[in-house]
């Protein structure tokens, strides 16, 4: 048994997020009583909700079974070794995108500081100094913008 986060979304815009118990061998969910009571109360006036489960970075659809049970099909273990690293880079979760954005903002600050330091350390302003300073500053702006795009909320 593991704890997992479940999200219940109704067409009216109501979104409920709660922790549930997940049986990893069968894929059966055990919802807390407070969530089932709220879902029953809202179910009287709304159509059936969309229920999703977040498990190991995957968002999985939850299927309502007979007698009020809920089941989910769990994915197999992730790809081994180096493919797992590439998978997290190519298909990051929301939290990984946030962290990548913060990392790029840190690189942006380093690039801007490097441009200022390079400009102050140079004895004369010739063409290579101007080009190197401008390229470091432009790199900083590009890193800031990409980090800003990654940190946008979903």
C-alpha positions as CSV (number, residue, x, y, z in Angstrom):
1,X,0.0,0.0,0.0
2,X,1.3,3.4,-1.0
3,X,-0.1,6.9,-0.7
4,X,-0.9,8.7,-3.9
5,X,-2.5,12.0,-4.9
6,X,-5.9,11.9,-6.7
7,X,-7.6,14.8,-8.5
8,X,-11.4,14.9,-9.0
9,X,-12.5,17.4,-11.6
10,X,-16.1,18.4,-12.3
11,X,-17.5,20.2,-15.3
12,X,-18.6,23.1,-13.1
13,X,-14.9,23.9,-12.4
14,X,-14.7,22.3,-8.9
15,X,-11.5,20.4,-8.4
16,X,-10.8,18.3,-5.4
17,X,-7.3,17.0,-4.6
18,X,-6.8,14.5,-1.8
19,X,-4.4,11.7,-0.8
20,X,-5.6,8.1,-1.3
21,X,-4.2,4.7,-0.5
22,X,-3.1,2.7,-3.5
23,X,-2.7,-1.0,-3.7
24,X,0.2,-1.3,-6.1
25,X,-0.3,-5.0,-6.8
26,X,-3.9,-4.7,-7.8
27,X,-4.3,-1.0,-8.8
28,X,-7.2,-0.6,-6.4
29,X,-7.7,2.8,-4.8
30,X,-9.1,3.3,-1.3
31,X,-10.6,6.8,-1.0
32,X,-10.9,8.5,2.4
33,X,-14.5,8.8,3.7
34,X,-14.5,12.6,3.5
35,X,-13.8,12.5,-0.2
36,X,-16.4,9.9,-1.0
37,X,-19.0,11.9,1.0
38,X,-18.2,15.1,-0.9
39,X,-18.3,13.3,-4.2
40,X,-21.7,11.8,-3.3
41,X,-23.0,15.2,-2.4
42,X,-21.7,16.9,-5.5
43,X,-22.8,13.9,-7.6
44,X,-26.5,14.8,-6.9
45,X,-26.3,18.0,-8.9
46,X,-23.4,17.4,-11.3
47,X,-22.4,14.8,-14.0
48,X,-19.8,12.2,-13.2
49,X,-16.3,13.7,-12.6
50,X,-13.0,13.1,-14.2
51,X,-10.7,11.3,-11.7
52,X,-7.0,11.1,-12.2
53,X,-4.1,9.8,-10.1
54,X,-0.6,11.1,-9.9
55,X,1.9,8.2,-9.4
56,X,5.6,8.3,-9.9
57,X,5.4,11.4,-12.2
58,X,2.6,9.8,-14.3
59,X,-1.0,11.1,-14.4
60,X,-3.2,8.1,-14.8
61,X,-6.9,7.9,-15.5
62,X,-9.0,6.3,-12.7
63,X,-11.8,4.0,-13.6
64,X,-14.9,3.7,-11.4
65,X,-15.8,0.1,-10.8
66,X,-18.9,-1.6,-9.5
67,X,-20.1,-1.0,-6.0
68,X,-18.2,2.3,-5.7
69,X,-14.7,0.9,-6.1
70,X,-12.0,2.7,-8.1
71,X,-9.2,1.1,-10.1
72,X,-6.2,2.3,-12.0
73,X,-3.8,0.6,-14.5
74,X,-0.3,1.2,-13.2
75,X,2.5,1.6,-15.7
76,X,5.4,-0.8,-15.8
77,X,8.7,0.2,-14.3
78,X,10.3,3.1,-16.1
79,X,13.0,2.5,-18.7
80,X,16.3,1.4,-17.3
81,X,19.6,3.4,-17.0
82,X,20.3,6.3,-19.3
83,X,16.9,6.1,-21.0
84,X,15.3,7.1,-17.7
85,X,17.4,10.3,-17.7
86,X,16.4,11.2,-21.2
87,X,12.8,10.4,-20.5
88,X,12.8,12.9,-17.6
89,X,14.4,15.5,-19.8
90,X,12.1,15.0,-22.8
91,X,8.9,14.4,-20.8
92,X,9.3,16.3,-17.5
93,X,6.7,16.5,-14.9
94,X,5.4,19.9,-13.6
95,X,7.8,19.8,-10.7
96,X,10.8,18.9,-12.9
97,X,9.9,21.8,-15.3
98,X,9.9,24.1,-12.3
99,X,13.3,22.9,-11.2
100,X,14.7,23.2,-14.7
101,X,13.4,26.7,-14.9
102,X,15.1,27.6,-11.6
103,X,18.3,26.1,-12.9
104,X,18.2,28.1,-16.1
105,X,17.5,31.3,-14.0
106,X,20.7,30.5,-12.0
107,X,22.6,30.1,-15.3
108,X,21.2,33.3,-16.5
109,X,22.4,35.2,-13.4
110,X,25.9,33.6,-13.9
111,X,25.9,34.7,-17.6
112,X,25.0,38.3,-16.8
113,X,27.6,38.5,-13.9
114,X,30.1,37.0,-16.3
115,X,29.3,39.6,-18.9
116,X,29.7,42.4,-16.4
117,X,32.9,40.9,-15.0
118,X,34.3,40.5,-18.5
119,X,33.5,44.0,-19.5
120,X,35.1,45.5,-16.3
121,X,38.2,43.3,-16.5
122,X,39.1,44.2,-20.1
123,X,41.7,46.9,-20.5
124,X,40.5,48.2,-23.9
125,X,37.2,48.0,-25.7
126,X,38.0,46.3,-29.0
127,X,35.7,44.2,-31.3
128,X,36.3,40.9,-29.5
129,X,35.5,42.4,-26.1
130,X,32.3,43.9,-27.4
131,X,31.2,40.7,-29.1
132,X,32.0,38.5,-26.1
133,X,30.3,40.8,-23.7
134,X,27.2,41.1,-25.9
135,X,27.0,37.3,-26.5
136,X,27.2,36.6,-22.7
137,X,24.5,39.2,-22.1
138,X,22.3,37.8,-24.9
139,X,22.8,34.3,-23.6
140,X,21.6,35.5,-20.1
141,X,18.5,37.0,-21.6
142,X,17.8,33.8,-23.6
143,X,18.3,31.6,-20.5
144,X,16.0,33.9,-18.5
145,X,13.2,33.7,-21.1
146,X,13.4,29.9,-21.4
147,X,13.5,29.5,-17.6
148,X,10.4,31.8,-17.4
149,X,8.6,29.7,-19.9
150,X,9.4,26.5,-18.0
151,X,8.2,28.0,-14.7
152,X,4.8,28.9,-16.0
153,X,2.1,27.1,-14.0
154,X,-0.2,24.6,-15.7
